[in-house]
Amino acid sequence: MRHNLSSQMNFLTIIDSIVILFILMGVGYASYKSGIITRDGAHGLSSFLVNITLPSLIIVSMQIPLSSETFGRTMEMFAIAIIYYILSFAFAFTVPKYLTESDLEKGVYSFMLVFSNLGFMGIPVTAAIFGNGAVFYTSLVMLPFGILAFSVGILMLRPDMGRYFDPKLFLNSGIIASITGLIFFFTGFHIPAPFIDVLEILGSLTTPLAMVVTGSLLATMPASSMFKDFRIYAMTLFRLVIIPAVLYLILNPFVSDRLLLGIIVILAGMPVAANAVLLAEEYNVDSTAASKGVFISTLLCIFTIPLTAYFLL
């Protein structure tokens, strides 16, 4: 399945996506340093993203047509995605124990190991490697993301909440949006205009604003500290290299469809999701560690994603 890499993969698309993320983080960094964004302002933006734009993005991402022709492949992709999430959770519940003794810090590292940047980077990168047909299957992997992030993900960040179970914990905007989106997906309901247009506009704000918030939080710490935390590098190694490699070894003997296998392995090697910063800020845990995780993993994926693609092709 190995071909000339230049004929299969548009490296400029990958680099372009990464550079955009860094520029947006730079805007947030400069805005905080110049006083345009304050610490309270960053927290307010995070709440707006978590409760308004991110739920809008979740619903829009689930507006995928499901036809009888694609049903078999769709179900296979769902099964593959489930294996990916199970593997990620297995790493998330073991690796952080060796990185920190703080339960709240463990939660942040666990979240970063499970939830990667599937939306902003996943779609253009898989399209660049495998063609536009990969966008649909990438979107399928994103379907469980919202429900998991706003349920298990929150319990990861705040394990103390699980000790006193409160059903209201799961009645948040992300869960409501995820359930609504899944109902629309399986029933084939398409949101009419102008409502879908409003949701698309709000959803499109998520990535740029999330990266601006990430940059503003990075500005609260000494610049040198962004590169000196070995725990972030250890987490990034698992996030970008080990998880996709183990996933490939598990799936390769059983998945005959090389397109589906390639898509899930590439997605498993995406950098940390910006949502880690937003939810860490929203639930008052270590958002600086999450910011460093987003920064370092996005920086290093410039090298790991092309290498992973080369191996697959």
WOJO-V489352 format. One record per pair of residues at least 6 apart in sequence whose ideal C-beta (glycine too) atoms are under 7 Angstrom apart, sorted by the first residue. I is the first residue (numbers start at 1). J is the second residue. If there is no record, write none. Layout:
# WOJO-V489352
I/J ; I/J
This chain:
# WOJO-V489352
1/258 ; 1/313 ; 2/313 ; 3/313 ; 5/310 ; 5/313 ; 8/129 ; 8/313 ; 9/128 ; 9/129 ; 9/309 ; 10/128 ; 11/306 ; 13/124 ; 13/128 ; 14/125 ; 14/128 ; 14/305 ; 14/306 ; 15/302 ; 17/120 ; 17/121 ; 17/124 ; 17/125 ; 18/298 ; 18/301 ; 18/302 ; 21/211 ; 21/298 ; 24/208 ; 24/211 ; 24/212 ; 24/215 ; 25/211 ; 25/214 ; 25/215 ; 25/218 ; 25/295 ; 26/215 ; 27/212 ; 27/215 ; 28/37 ; 28/211 ; 28/212 ; 28/213 ; 28/214 ; 28/215 ; 28/216 ; 29/215 ; 29/216 ; 29/218 ; 29/219 ; 31/37 ; 31/212 ; 31/216 ; 32/216 ; 32/219 ; 33/219 ; 37/216 ; 39/220 ; 42/213 ; 42/216 ; 42/217 ; 43/281 ; 45/209 ; 45/213 ; 46/213 ; 46/278 ; 46/281 ; 46/282 ; 47/282 ; 49/206 ; 49/209 ; 49/210 ; 49/213 ; 49/278 ; 50/278 ; 50/279 ; 50/282 ; 51/173 ; 52/202 ; 53/202 ; 53/203 ; 53/205 ; 53/206 ; 53/209 ; 54/174 ; 54/206 ; 54/275 ; 55/173 ; 55/174 ; 55/177 ; 56/199 ; 56/202 ; 56/203 ; 57/119 ; 57/203 ; 57/206 ; 58/146 ; 58/174 ; 58/177 ; 58/178 ; 58/181 ; 59/177 ; 59/180 ; 59/181 ; 59/199 ; 60/199 ; 60/200 ; 60/203 ; 61/119 ; 61/139 ; 61/142 ; 62/143 ; 62/181 ; 62/182 ; 62/184 ; 62/185 ; 63/184 ; 63/190 ; 63/191 ; 63/196 ; 64/136 ; 64/139 ; 64/185 ; 66/74 ; 66/185 ; 66/188 ; 74/140 ; 76/257 ; 76/260 ; 77/137 ; 77/140 ; 77/141 ; 77/260 ; 78/140 ; 80/251 ; 80/255 ; 80/260 ; 80/264 ; 81/140 ; 81/141 ; 81/144 ; 81/264 ; 83/250 ; 83/251 ; 84/247 ; 84/264 ; 84/268 ; 85/144 ; 85/148 ; 87/243 ; 87/246 ; 87/247 ; 87/250 ; 88/113 ; 88/114 ; 88/243 ; 89/114 ; 91/113 ; 91/238 ; 91/243 ; 92/110 ; 92/113 ; 92/114 ; 93/110 ; 95/113 ; 95/238 ; 96/106 ; 96/109 ; 96/110 ; 97/106 ; 99/109 ; 99/231 ; 99/234 ; 99/235 ; 100/106 ; 100/109 ; 100/231 ; 103/159 ; 104/285 ; 104/286 ; 105/286 ; 105/289 ; 107/156 ; 107/157 ; 107/158 ; 107/159 ; 107/285 ; 108/157 ; 108/280 ; 108/285 ; 108/286 ; 108/289 ; 108/290 ; 109/235 ; 110/156 ; 111/153 ; 111/156 ; 111/157 ; 111/276 ; 112/235 ; 112/239 ; 112/272 ; 112/276 ; 112/290 ; 112/293 ; 113/235 ; 113/238 ; 113/239 ; 115/145 ; 115/149 ; 115/153 ; 115/273 ; 115/275 ; 115/276 ; 116/239 ; 116/270 ; 116/271 ; 116/272 ; 116/273 ; 117/270 ; 117/271 ; 117/272 ; 117/273 ; 117/274 ; 118/141 ; 118/142 ; 118/145 ; 118/267 ; 118/270 ; 119/142 ; 119/207 ; 120/207 ; 121/270 ; 121/271 ; 122/138 ; 122/267 ; 122/270 ; 123/135 ; 123/138 ; 125/266 ; 125/305 ; 126/134 ; 126/138 ; 126/263 ; 126/266 ; 126/267 ; 127/134 ; 127/135 ; 129/266 ; 129/309 ; 130/259 ; 130/262 ; 130/263 ; 134/263 ; 137/260 ; 137/263 ; 138/263 ; 138/267 ; 141/264 ; 141/267 ; 143/182 ; 143/185 ; 146/174 ; 146/177 ; 146/178 ; 147/175 ; 147/178 ; 149/174 ; 149/275 ; 150/172 ; 150/174 ; 150/175 ; 150/178 ; 151/170 ; 151/175 ; 153/279 ; 154/169 ; 154/279 ; 154/283 ; 155/161 ; 155/162 ; 157/279 ; 157/280 ; 157/283 ; 157/285 ; 158/283 ; 158/285 ; 161/169 ; 191/199 ; 207/274 ; 210/274 ; 210/277 ; 210/278 ; 211/274 ; 213/277 ; 213/278 ; 214/274 ; 214/277 ; 214/291 ; 214/294 ; 217/277 ; 217/287 ; 217/288 ; 217/291 ; 218/226 ; 218/291 ; 218/295 ; 220/288 ; 221/288 ; 226/292 ; 226/295 ; 229/292 ; 232/292 ; 232/293 ; 232/296 ; 233/296 ; 235/293 ; 236/296 ; 236/297 ; 236/300 ; 239/271 ; 239/272 ; 239/297 ; 240/269 ; 240/271 ; 240/297 ; 240/300 ; 240/301 ; 240/304 ; 241/304 ; 243/268 ; 244/265 ; 244/268 ; 244/269 ; 244/308 ; 247/264 ; 247/265 ; 247/268 ; 248/265 ; 251/261 ; 252/261 ; 255/261 ; 262/312 ; 265/308 ; 265/312 ; 266/308 ; 266/309 ; 269/304 ; 269/305 ; 269/308 ; 271/294 ; 271/297 ; 271/298 ; 271/301 ; 272/293 ; 272/294 ; 272/297 ; 274/294 ; 276/290 ; 276/293 ; 276/294 ; 277/287 ; 277/290 ; 277/291 ; 277/294 ; 280/286 ; 280/287 ; 280/290 ; 281/287
